[in-house]
C-alpha cells in the first residue's frame, strides 16, 4: 500500500477528492471552481505564513 500523503502529492490529491465529492453532490461548475480556488489560496497561505509550531 502506497503512502498518499507525501508533501508533493498532497494538494493535488486533495483537490482531486474535492472535485470528485462536488461532482457526486451535483454542485454547479462555478461552485466547484470557487471551492477549489479557495482551497488553493488557503494552502498557499498556510505554507507561506507558517506559525513557528508548524515549522518544526
PDBQT receptor file of N, H, CA, C and O in Angstrom, charges set to zero:
ATOM      1  N   UNK A   1       0.840  -1.175   0.000  1.00  0.00    +0.000 N 
ATOM      2  CA  UNK A   1       0.000   0.000   0.000  1.00  0.00    +0.000 C 
ATOM      3  C   UNK A   1       0.885   1.239   0.000  1.00  0.00    +0.000 C 
ATOM      4  O   UNK A   1       1.818   1.330   0.798  1.00  0.00    +0.000 OA
ATOM      5  N   UNK A   2       0.605   2.200  -0.891  1.00  0.00    +0.000 N 
ATOM      6  H   UNK A   2      -0.153   2.126  -1.539  1.00  0.00    +0.000 HD
ATOM      7  CA  UNK A   2       1.429   3.387  -1.017  1.00  0.00    +0.000 C 
ATOM      8  C   UNK A   2       0.964   4.463  -0.046  1.00  0.00    +0.000 C 
ATOM      9  O   UNK A   2      -0.214   4.553   0.300  1.00  0.00    +0.000 OA
ATOM     10  N   UNK A   3       1.925   5.276   0.384  1.00  0.00    +0.000 N 
ATOM     11  H   UNK A   3       2.882   5.203   0.103  1.00  0.00    +0.000 HD
ATOM     12  CA  UNK A   3       1.621   6.410   1.234  1.00  0.00    +0.000 C 
ATOM     13  C   UNK A   3       1.181   7.562   0.338  1.00  0.00    +0.000 C 
ATOM     14  O   UNK A   3       1.990   8.071  -0.438  1.00  0.00    +0.000 OA
ATOM     15  N   UNK A   4      -0.077   7.987   0.423  1.00  0.00    +0.000 N 
ATOM     16  H   UNK A   4      -0.735   7.574   1.054  1.00  0.00    +0.000 HD
ATOM     17  CA  UNK A   4      -0.601   9.029  -0.457  1.00  0.00    +0.000 C 
ATOM     18  C   UNK A   4      -0.558  10.400   0.183  1.00  0.00    +0.000 C 
ATOM     19  O   UNK A   4      -1.137  11.341  -0.359  1.00  0.00    +0.000 OA
ATOM     20  N   UNK A   5       0.108  10.548   1.321  1.00  0.00    +0.000 N 
ATOM     21  H   UNK A   5       0.578   9.783   1.762  1.00  0.00    +0.000 HD
ATOM     22  CA  UNK A   5       0.143  11.837   1.992  1.00  0.00    +0.000 C 
ATOM     23  C   UNK A   5       1.515  12.495   1.909  1.00  0.00    +0.000 C 
ATOM     24  O   UNK A   5       1.904  13.234   2.813  1.00  0.00    +0.000 OA
ATOM     25  N   UNK A   6       2.243  12.234   0.839  1.00  0.00    +0.000 N 
ATOM     26  H   UNK A   6       1.927  11.633   0.105  1.00  0.00    +0.000 HD
ATOM     27  CA  UNK A   6       3.529  12.884   0.671  1.00  0.00    +0.000 C 
ATOM     28  C   UNK A   6       3.305  14.354   0.364  1.00  0.00    +0.000 C 
ATOM     29  O   UNK A   6       2.283  14.703  -0.226  1.00  0.00    +0.000 OA
ATOM     30  N   UNK A   7       4.234  15.227   0.747  1.00  0.00    +0.000 N 
ATOM     31  H   UNK A   7       5.065  14.943   1.225  1.00  0.00    +0.000 HD
ATOM     32  CA  UNK A   7       4.034  16.660   0.522  1.00  0.00    +0.000 C 
ATOM     33  C   UNK A   7       3.823  17.028  -0.935  1.00  0.00    +0.000 C 
ATOM     34  O   UNK A   7       3.056  17.947  -1.223  1.00  0.00    +0.000 OA
ATOM     35  N   UNK A   8       4.483  16.337  -1.873  1.00  0.00    +0.000 N 
ATOM     36  H   UNK A   8       5.107  15.591  -1.639  1.00  0.00    +0.000 HD
ATOM     37  CA  UNK A   8       4.334  16.685  -3.284  1.00  0.00    +0.000 C 
ATOM     38  C   UNK A   8       2.946  16.335  -3.819  1.00  0.00    +0.000 C 
ATOM     39  O   UNK A   8       2.405  17.070  -4.646  1.00  0.00    +0.000 OA
ATOM     40  N   UNK A   9       2.372  15.250  -3.372  1.00  0.00    +0.000 N 
ATOM     41  H   UNK A   9       2.811  14.654  -2.700  1.00  0.00    +0.000 HD
ATOM     42  CA  UNK A   9       1.098  14.809  -3.937  1.00  0.00    +0.000 C 
ATOM     43  C   UNK A   9      -0.102  15.217  -3.101  1.00  0.00    +0.000 C 
ATOM     44  O   UNK A   9      -1.238  15.062  -3.551  1.00  0.00    +0.000 OA
ATOM     45  N   UNK A  10       0.108  15.720  -1.933  1.00  0.00    +0.000 N 
ATOM     46  H   UNK A  10       1.030  15.846  -1.568  1.00  0.00    +0.000 HD
ATOM     47  CA  UNK A  10      -0.997  16.027  -1.032  1.00  0.00    +0.000 C 
ATOM     48  C   UNK A  10      -1.984  17.049  -1.588  1.00  0.00    +0.000 C 
ATOM     49  O   UNK A  10      -3.182  16.766  -1.598  1.00  0.00    +0.000 OA
ATOM     50  N   UNK A  11      -1.546  18.233  -2.055  1.00  0.00    +0.000 N 
ATOM     51  H   UNK A  11      -0.573  18.463  -2.047  1.00  0.00    +0.000 HD
ATOM     52  CA  UNK A  11      -2.535  19.184  -2.564  1.00  0.00    +0.000 C 
ATOM     53  C   UNK A  11      -3.297  18.680  -3.778  1.00  0.00    +0.000 C 
ATOM     54  O   UNK A  11      -4.508  18.880  -3.866  1.00  0.00    +0.000 OA
ATOM     55  N   UNK A  12      -2.608  18.023  -4.728  1.00  0.00    +0.000 N 
ATOM     56  H   UNK A  12      -1.623  17.860  -4.657  1.00  0.00    +0.000 HD
ATOM     57  CA  UNK A  12      -3.316  17.553  -5.909  1.00  0.00    +0.000 C 
ATOM     58  C   UNK A  12      -4.307  16.443  -5.553  1.00  0.00    +0.000 C 
ATOM     59  O   UNK A  12      -5.409  16.394  -6.100  1.00  0.00    +0.000 OA
ATOM     60  N   UNK A  13      -3.921  15.565  -4.652  1.00  0.00    +0.000 N 
ATOM     61  H   UNK A  13      -3.026  15.605  -4.208  1.00  0.00    +0.000 HD
ATOM     62  CA  UNK A  13      -4.852  14.515  -4.227  1.00  0.00    +0.000 C 
ATOM     63  C   UNK A  13      -6.053  15.129  -3.522  1.00  0.00    +0.000 C 
ATOM     64  O   UNK A  13      -7.188  14.696  -3.721  1.00  0.00    +0.000 OA
ATOM     65  N   UNK A  14      -5.798  16.135  -2.704  1.00  0.00    +0.000 N 
ATOM     66  H   UNK A  14      -4.876  16.487  -2.543  1.00  0.00    +0.000 HD
ATOM     67  CA  UNK A  14      -6.891  16.809  -2.012  1.00  0.00    +0.000 C 
ATOM     68  C   UNK A  14      -7.842  17.450  -3.013  1.00  0.00    +0.000 C 
ATOM     69  O   UNK A  14      -9.060  17.317  -2.894  1.00  0.00    +0.000 OA
ATOM     70  N   UNK A  15      -7.289  18.141  -3.992  1.00  0.00    +0.000 N 
ATOM     71  H   UNK A  15      -6.300  18.249  -4.089  1.00  0.00    +0.000 HD
ATOM     72  CA  UNK A  15      -8.132  18.803  -4.983  1.00  0.00    +0.000 C 
ATOM     73  C   UNK A  15      -8.894  17.793  -5.836  1.00  0.00    +0.000 C 
ATOM     74  O   UNK A  15     -10.035  18.044  -6.224  1.00  0.00    +0.000 OA
ATOM     75  N   UNK A  16      -8.280  16.675  -6.124  1.00  0.00    +0.000 N 
ATOM     76  H   UNK A  16      -7.353  16.472  -5.809  1.00  0.00    +0.000 HD
ATOM     77  CA  UNK A  16      -8.992  15.622  -6.856  1.00  0.00    +0.000 C 
ATOM     78  C   UNK A  16     -10.168  15.107  -6.029  1.00  0.00    +0.000 C 
ATOM     79  O   UNK A  16     -11.250  14.863  -6.564  1.00  0.00    +0.000 OA
ATOM     80  N   UNK A  17      -9.956  14.943  -4.737  1.00  0.00    +0.000 N 
ATOM     81  H   UNK A  17      -9.078  15.141  -4.302  1.00  0.00    +0.000 HD
ATOM     82  CA  UNK A  17     -11.031  14.487  -3.858  1.00  0.00    +0.000 C 
ATOM     83  C   UNK A  17     -12.148  15.519  -3.796  1.00  0.00    +0.000 C 
ATOM     84  O   UNK A  17     -13.326  15.161  -3.784  1.00  0.00    +0.000 OA
ATOM     85  N   UNK A  18     -11.786  16.795  -3.755  1.00  0.00    +0.000 N 
ATOM     86  H   UNK A  18     -10.830  17.086  -3.764  1.00  0.00    +0.000 HD
ATOM     87  CA  UNK A  18     -12.797  17.854  -3.732  1.00  0.00    +0.000 C 
ATOM     88  C   UNK A  18     -13.603  17.833  -5.022  1.00  0.00    +0.000 C 
ATOM     89  O   UNK A  18     -14.832  17.899  -4.994  1.00  0.00    +0.000 OA
ATOM     90  N   UNK A  19     -12.906  17.740  -6.162  1.00  0.00    +0.000 N 
ATOM     91  H   UNK A  19     -11.907  17.686  -6.185  1.00  0.00    +0.000 HD
ATOM     92  CA  UNK A  19     -13.616  17.664  -7.450  1.00  0.00    +0.000 C 
ATOM     93  C   UNK A  19     -14.584  16.482  -7.463  1.00  0.00    +0.000 C 
ATOM     94  O   UNK A  19     -15.746  16.631  -7.843  1.00  0.00    +0.000 OA
ATOM     95  N   UNK A  20     -14.114  15.333  -7.056  1.00  0.00    +0.000 N 
ATOM     96  H   UNK A  20     -13.171  15.212  -6.747  1.00  0.00    +0.000 HD
ATOM     97  CA  UNK A  20     -14.956  14.137  -7.073  1.00  0.00    +0.000 C 
ATOM     98  C   UNK A  20     -16.166  14.290  -6.152  1.00  0.00    +0.000 C 
ATOM     99  O   UNK A  20     -17.289  13.955  -6.527  1.00  0.00    +0.000 OA
ATOM    100  N   UNK A  21     -15.927  14.795  -4.952  1.00  0.00    +0.000 N 
ATOM    101  H   UNK A  21     -15.014  15.067  -4.647  1.00  0.00    +0.000 HD
ATOM    102  CA  UNK A  21     -17.021  14.925  -3.983  1.00  0.00    +0.000 C 
ATOM    103  C   UNK A  21     -18.072  15.922  -4.461  1.00  0.00    +0.000 C 
ATOM    104  O   UNK A  21     -19.271  15.689  -4.311  1.00  0.00    +0.000 OA
ATOM    105  N   UNK A  22     -17.614  17.034  -5.037  1.00  0.00    +0.000 N 
ATOM    106  H   UNK A  22     -16.640  17.223  -5.158  1.00  0.00    +0.000 HD
ATOM    107  CA  UNK A  22     -18.553  18.046  -5.531  1.00  0.00    +0.000 C 
ATOM    108  C   UNK A  22     -19.358  17.499  -6.703  1.00  0.00    +0.000 C 
ATOM    109  O   UNK A  22     -20.551  17.779  -6.820  1.00  0.00    +0.000 OA
ATOM    110  N   UNK A  23     -18.719  16.725  -7.565  1.00  0.00    +0.000 N 
ATOM    111  H   UNK A  23     -17.750  16.497  -7.470  1.00  0.00    +0.000 HD
ATOM    112  CA  UNK A  23     -19.440  16.134  -8.701  1.00  0.00    +0.000 C 
ATOM    113  C   UNK A  23     -20.487  15.132  -8.236  1.00  0.00    +0.000 C 
ATOM    114  O   UNK A  23     -21.575  15.050  -8.806  1.00  0.00    +0.000 OA
ATOM    115  N   UNK A  24     -20.154  14.374  -7.204  1.00  0.00    +0.000 N 
ATOM    116  H   UNK A  24     -19.270  14.441  -6.741  1.00  0.00    +0.000 HD
ATOM    117  CA  UNK A  24     -21.108  13.402  -6.669  1.00  0.00    +0.000 C 
ATOM    118  C   UNK A  24     -22.328  14.123  -6.101  1.00  0.00    +0.000 C 
ATOM    119  O   UNK A  24     -23.455  13.642  -6.215  1.00  0.00    +0.000 OA
ATOM    120  N   UNK A  25     -22.089  15.286  -5.487  1.00  0.00    +0.000 N 
ATOM    121  H   UNK A  25     -21.174  15.678  -5.394  1.00  0.00    +0.000 HD
ATOM    122  CA  UNK A  25     -23.185  16.049  -4.893  1.00  0.00    +0.000 C 
ATOM    123  C   UNK A  25     -23.928  16.913  -5.917  1.00  0.00    +0.000 C 
ATOM    124  O   UNK A  25     -24.890  17.599  -5.571  1.00  0.00    +0.000 OA
ATOM    125  N   UNK A  26     -23.479  16.878  -7.179  1.00  0.00    +0.000 N 
ATOM    126  H   UNK A  26     -22.697  16.321  -7.460  1.00  0.00    +0.000 HD
ATOM    127  CA  UNK A  26     -24.124  17.600  -8.279  1.00  0.00    +0.000 C 
ATOM    128  C   UNK A  26     -24.156  19.107  -8.067  1.00  0.00    +0.000 C 
ATOM    129  O   UNK A  26     -25.149  19.764  -8.378  1.00  0.00    +0.000 OA
ATOM    130  N   UNK A  27     -23.058  19.655  -7.532  1.00  0.00    +0.000 N 
ATOM    131  H   UNK A  27     -22.251  19.121  -7.280  1.00  0.00    +0.000 HD
ATOM    132  CA  UNK A  27     -22.935  21.103  -7.412  1.00  0.00    +0.000 C 
ATOM    133  C   UNK A  27     -22.611  21.676  -8.782  1.00  0.00    +0.000 C 
ATOM    134  O   UNK A  27     -22.185  20.950  -9.681  1.00  0.00    +0.000 OA
ATOM    135  N   UNK A  28     -22.813  22.975  -8.938  1.00  0.00    +0.000 N 
ATOM    136  H   UNK A  28     -23.159  23.565  -8.208  1.00  0.00    +0.000 HD
ATOM    137  CA  UNK A  28     -22.534  23.608 -10.227  1.00  0.00    +0.000 C 
ATOM    138  C   UNK A  28     -21.031  23.706 -10.460  1.00  0.00    +0.000 C 
ATOM    139  O   UNK A  28     -20.229  23.600  -9.531  1.00  0.00    +0.000 OA
ATOM    140  N   UNK A  29     -20.673  23.912 -11.727  1.00  0.00    +0.000 N 
ATOM    141  H   UNK A  29     -21.324  23.998 -12.481  1.00  0.00    +0.000 HD
ATOM    142  CA  UNK A  29     -19.267  24.032 -12.109  1.00  0.00    +0.000 C 
ATOM    143  C   UNK A  29     -18.644  25.257 -11.441  1.00  0.00    +0.000 C 
ATOM    144  O   UNK A  29     -17.495  25.209 -11.002  1.00  0.00    +0.000 OA
ATOM    145  N   UNK A  30     -19.392  26.341 -11.365  1.00  0.00    +0.000 N 
ATOM    146  H   UNK A  30     -20.325  26.380 -11.722  1.00  0.00    +0.000 HD
ATOM    147  CA  UNK A  30     -18.875  27.553 -10.718  1.00  0.00    +0.000 C 
ATOM    148  C   UNK A  30     -18.613  27.329  -9.239  1.00  0.00    +0.000 C 
ATOM    149  O   UNK A  30     -17.620  27.825  -8.706  1.00  0.00    +0.000 OA
ATOM    150  N   UNK A  31     -19.473  26.601  -8.579  1.00  0.00    +0.000 N 
ATOM    151  H   UNK A  31     -20.279  26.198  -9.012  1.00  0.00    +0.000 HD
ATOM    152  CA  UNK A  31     -19.262  26.288  -7.173  1.00  0.00    +0.000 C 
ATOM    153  C   UNK A  31     -18.011  25.445  -7.012  1.00  0.00    +0.000 C 
ATOM    154  O   UNK A  31     -17.202  25.679  -6.114  1.00  0.00    +0.000 OA
ATOM    155  N   UNK A  32     -17.861  24.471  -7.883  1.00  0.00    +0.000 N 
ATOM    156  H   UNK A  32     -18.518  24.281  -8.612  1.00  0.00    +0.000 HD
ATOM    157  CA  UNK A  32     -16.675  23.616  -7.845  1.00  0.00    +0.000 C 
ATOM    158  C   UNK A  32     -15.404  24.439  -8.030  1.00  0.00    +0.000 C 
ATOM    159  O   UNK A  32     -14.447  24.282  -7.272  1.00  0.00    +0.000 OA
ATOM    160  N   UNK A  33     -15.390  25.306  -9.020  1.00  0.00    +0.000 N 
ATOM    161  H   UNK A  33     -16.167  25.434  -9.636  1.00  0.00    +0.000 HD
ATOM    162  CA  UNK A  33     -14.189  26.104  -9.257  1.00  0.00    +0.000 C 
ATOM    163  C   UNK A  33     -13.926  27.068  -8.100  1.00  0.00    +0.000 C 
ATOM    164  O   UNK A  33     -12.771  27.292  -7.737  1.00  0.00    +0.000 OA
ATOM    165  N   UNK A  34     -14.970  27.634  -7.524  1.00  0.00    +0.000 N 
ATOM    166  H   UNK A  34     -15.908  27.452  -7.818  1.00  0.00    +0.000 HD
ATOM    167  CA  UNK A  34     -14.793  28.530  -6.381  1.00  0.00    +0.000 C 
ATOM    168  C   UNK A  34     -14.206  27.781  -5.189  1.00  0.00    +0.000 C 
ATOM    169  O   UNK A  34     -13.270  28.269  -4.556  1.00  0.00    +0.000 OA
ATOM    170  N   UNK A  35     -14.737  26.617  -4.877  1.00  0.00    +0.000 N 
ATOM    171  H   UNK A  35     -15.498  26.221  -5.391  1.00  0.00    +0.000 HD
ATOM    172  CA  UNK A  35     -14.216  25.831  -3.754  1.00  0.00    +0.000 C 
ATOM    173  C   UNK A  35     -12.748  25.459  -3.970  1.00  0.00    +0.000 C 
ATOM    174  O   UNK A  35     -11.938  25.546  -3.047  1.00  0.00    +0.000 OA
ATOM    175  N   UNK A  36     -12.416  25.050  -5.178  1.00  0.00    +0.000 N 
ATOM    176  H   UNK A  36     -13.074  24.980  -5.928  1.00  0.00    +0.000 HD
ATOM    177  CA  UNK A  36     -11.040  24.652  -5.479  1.00  0.00    +0.000 C 
ATOM    178  C   UNK A  36     -10.109  25.858  -5.349  1.00  0.00    +0.000 C 
ATOM    179  O   UNK A  36      -9.022  25.737  -4.783  1.00  0.00    +0.000 OA
ATOM    180  N   UNK A  37     -10.516  27.009  -5.862  1.00  0.00    +0.000 N 
ATOM    181  H   UNK A  37     -11.399  27.107  -6.321  1.00  0.00    +0.000 HD
ATOM    182  CA  UNK A  37      -9.687  28.208  -5.737  1.00  0.00    +0.000 C 
ATOM    183  C   UNK A  37      -9.510  28.601  -4.277  1.00  0.00    +0.000 C 
ATOM    184  O   UNK A  37      -8.413  28.985  -3.871  1.00  0.00    +0.000 OA
ATOM    185  N   UNK A  38     -10.563  28.512  -3.488  1.00  0.00    +0.000 N 
ATOM    186  H   UNK A  38     -11.454  28.200  -3.817  1.00  0.00    +0.000 HD
ATOM    187  CA  UNK A  38     -10.473  28.846  -2.068  1.00  0.00    +0.000 C 
ATOM    188  C   UNK A  38      -9.490  27.916  -1.359  1.00  0.00    +0.000 C 
ATOM    189  O   UNK A  38      -8.678  28.372  -0.554  1.00  0.00    +0.000 OA
ATOM    190  N   UNK A  39      -9.555  26.646  -1.647  1.00  0.00    +0.000 N 
ATOM    191  H   UNK A  39     -10.215  26.276  -2.301  1.00  0.00    +0.000 HD
ATOM    192  CA  UNK A  39      -8.652  25.665  -1.026  1.00  0.00    +0.000 C 
ATOM    193  C   UNK A  39      -7.208  25.941  -1.436  1.00  0.00    +0.000 C 
ATOM    194  O   UNK A  39      -6.308  25.878  -0.598  1.00  0.00    +0.000 OA
ATOM    195  N   UNK A  40      -6.975  26.245  -2.715  1.00  0.00    +0.000 N 
ATOM    196  H   UNK A  40      -7.706  26.297  -3.396  1.00  0.00    +0.000 HD
ATOM    197  CA  UNK A  40      -5.626  26.563  -3.173  1.00  0.00    +0.000 C 
ATOM    198  C   UNK A  40      -5.075  27.780  -2.440  1.00  0.00    +0.000 C 
ATOM    199  O   UNK A  40      -3.922  27.782  -2.010  1.00  0.00    +0.000 OA
ATOM    200  N   UNK A  41      -5.902  28.817  -2.298  1.00  0.00    +0.000 N 
ATOM    201  H   UNK A  41      -6.839  28.816  -2.648  1.00  0.00    +0.000 HD
ATOM    202  CA  UNK A  41      -5.457  30.017  -1.598  1.00  0.00    +0.000 C 
ATOM    203  C   UNK A  41      -5.181  29.728  -0.131  1.00  0.00    +0.000 C 
ATOM    204  O   UNK A  41      -4.220  30.248   0.437  1.00  0.00    +0.000 OA
ATOM    205  N   UNK A  42      -6.011  28.909   0.480  1.00  0.00    +0.000 N 
ATOM    206  H   UNK A  42      -6.792  28.487   0.019  1.00  0.00    +0.000 HD
ATOM    207  CA  UNK A  42      -5.809  28.550   1.879  1.00  0.00    +0.000 C 
ATOM    208  C   UNK A  42      -4.499  27.786   2.063  1.00  0.00    +0.000 C 
ATOM    209  O   UNK A  42      -3.737  28.075   2.986  1.00  0.00    +0.000 OA
ATOM    210  N   UNK A  43      -4.236  26.819   1.198  1.00  0.00    +0.000 N 
ATOM    211  H   UNK A  43      -4.856  26.584   0.449  1.00  0.00    +0.000 HD
ATOM    212  CA  UNK A  43      -2.998  26.040   1.279  1.00  0.00    +0.000 C 
ATOM    213  C   UNK A  43      -1.799  26.957   1.069  1.00  0.00    +0.000 C 
ATOM    214  O   UNK A  43      -0.810  26.857   1.795  1.00  0.00    +0.000 OA
ATOM    215  N   UNK A  44      -1.876  27.847   0.085  1.00  0.00    +0.000 N 
ATOM    216  H   UNK A  44      -2.680  27.928  -0.505  1.00  0.00    +0.000 HD
ATOM    217  CA  UNK A  44      -0.782  28.778  -0.168  1.00  0.00    +0.000 C 
ATOM    218  C   UNK A  44      -0.530  29.642   1.060  1.00  0.00    +0.000 C 
ATOM    219  O   UNK A  44       0.619  29.848   1.451  1.00  0.00    +0.000 OA
ATOM    220  N   UNK A  45      -1.588  30.141   1.663  1.00  0.00    +0.000 N 
ATOM    221  H   UNK A  45      -2.521  29.974   1.345  1.00  0.00    +0.000 HD
ATOM    222  CA  UNK A  45      -1.454  30.995   2.847  1.00  0.00    +0.000 C 
ATOM    223  C   UNK A  45      -0.810  30.235   4.001  1.00  0.00    +0.000 C 
ATOM    224  O   UNK A  45       0.080  30.765   4.665  1.00  0.00    +0.000 OA
ATOM    225  N   UNK A  46      -1.240  29.019   4.246  1.00  0.00    +0.000 N 
ATOM    226  H   UNK A  46      -1.963  28.589   3.707  1.00  0.00    +0.000 HD
ATOM    227  CA  UNK A  46      -0.688  28.221   5.338  1.00  0.00    +0.000 C 
ATOM    228  C   UNK A  46       0.792  27.924   5.083  1.00  0.00    +0.000 C 
ATOM    229  O   UNK A  46       1.607  28.013   6.002  1.00  0.00    +0.000 OA
ATOM    230  N   UNK A  47       1.142  27.576   3.854  1.00  0.00    +0.000 N 
ATOM    231  H   UNK A  47       0.481  27.503   3.107  1.00  0.00    +0.000 HD
ATOM    232  CA  UNK A  47       2.538  27.262   3.546  1.00  0.00    +0.000 C 
ATOM    233  C   UNK A  47       3.425  28.508   3.549  1.00  0.00    +0.000 C 
ATOM    234  O   UNK A  47       4.616  28.429   3.851  1.00  0.00    +0.000 OA
ATOM    235  N   UNK A  48       2.846  29.637   3.217  1.00  0.00    +0.000 N 
ATOM    236  H   UNK A  48       1.879  29.702   2.971  1.00  0.00    +0.000 HD
ATOM    237  CA  UNK A  48       3.627  30.871   3.157  1.00  0.00    +0.000 C 
ATOM    238  C   UNK A  48       3.840  31.480   4.537  1.00  0.00    +0.000 C 
ATOM    239  O   UNK A  48       4.927  31.981   4.827  1.00  0.00    +0.000 OA
ATOM    240  N   UNK A  49       2.840  31.447   5.374  1.00  0.00    +0.000 N 
ATOM    241  H   UNK A  49       1.957  31.040   5.138  1.00  0.00    +0.000 HD
ATOM    242  CA  UNK A  49       2.900  32.076   6.696  1.00  0.00    +0.000 C 
ATOM    243  C   UNK A  49       2.770  31.045   7.796  1.00  0.00    +0.000 C 
ATOM    244  O   UNK A  49       1.881  31.134   8.643  1.00  0.00    +0.000 OA
ATOM    245  N   UNK A  50       3.663  30.066   7.780  1.00  0.00    +0.000 N 
ATOM    246  H   UNK A  50       4.385  29.994   7.092  1.00  0.00    +0.000 HD
ATOM    247  CA  UNK A  50       3.613  29.005   8.785  1.00  0.00    +0.000 C 
ATOM    248  C   UNK A  50       3.861  29.555  10.180  1.00  0.00    +0.000 C 
ATOM    249  O   UNK A  50       4.802  30.325  10.375  1.00  0.00    +0.000 OA
ATOM    250  N   UNK A  51       3.046  29.183  11.145  1.00  0.00    +0.000 N 
ATOM    251  H   UNK A  51       2.282  28.558  10.987  1.00  0.00    +0.000 HD
ATOM    252  CA  UNK A  51       3.381  29.523  12.519  1.00  0.00    +0.000 C 
ATOM    253  C   UNK A  51       4.641  28.744  12.936  1.00  0.00    +0.000 C 
ATOM    254  O   UNK A  51       4.914  27.675  12.390  1.00  0.00    +0.000 OA
ATOM    255  N   UNK A  52       5.398  29.272  13.890  1.00  0.00    +0.000 N 
ATOM    256  H   UNK A  52       5.176  30.140  14.333  1.00  0.00    +0.000 HD
ATOM    257  CA  UNK A  52       6.622  28.573  14.308  1.00  0.00    +0.000 C 
ATOM    258  C   UNK A  52       6.385  27.142  14.764  1.00  0.00    +0.000 C 
ATOM    259  O   UNK A  52       7.280  26.305  14.641  1.00  0.00    +0.000 OA
ATOM    260  N   UNK A  53       5.206  26.843  15.285  1.00  0.00    +0.000 N 
ATOM    261  H   UNK A  53       4.480  27.523  15.385  1.00  0.00    +0.000 HD
ATOM    262  CA  UNK A  53       4.918  25.484  15.740  1.00  0.00    +0.000 C 
ATOM    263  C   UNK A  53       4.883  24.500  14.574  1.00  0.00    +0.000 C 
ATOM    264  O   UNK A  53       5.232  23.332  14.748  1.00  0.00    +0.000 OA
ATOM    265  N   UNK A  54       4.470  24.943  13.396  1.00  0.00    +0.000 N 
ATOM    266  H   UNK A  54       4.186  25.892  13.254  1.00  0.00    +0.000 HD
ATOM    267  CA  UNK A  54       4.410  24.060  12.223  1.00  0.00    +0.000 C 
ATOM    268  C   UNK A  54       5.757  23.917  11.540  1.00  0.00    +0.000 C 
ATOM    269  O   UNK A  54       5.953  22.992  10.751  1.00  0.00    +0.000 OA
ATOM    270  N   UNK A  55       6.678  24.805  11.825  1.00  0.00    +0.000 N 
ATOM    271  H   UNK A  55       6.519  25.556  12.466  1.00  0.00    +0.000 HD
ATOM    272  CA  UNK A  55       7.977  24.787  11.163  1.00  0.00    +0.000 C 
ATOM    273  C   UNK A  55       8.881  23.662  11.692  1.00  0.00    +0.000 C 
ATOM    274  O   UNK A  55       9.882  23.335  11.054  1.00  0.00    +0.000 OA
ATOM    275  N   UNK A  56       8.555  23.082  12.813  1.00  0.00    +0.000 N 
ATOM    276  H   UNK A  56       7.742  23.348  13.331  1.00  0.00    +0.000 HD
ATOM    277  CA  UNK A  56       9.398  22.042  13.416  1.00  0.00    +0.000 C 
ATOM    278  C   UNK A  56       9.324  20.751  12.662  1.00  0.00    +0.000 C 
ATOM    279  O   UNK A  56       9.974  19.776  13.040  1.00  0.00    +0.000 OA
TER     280      UNK A  56
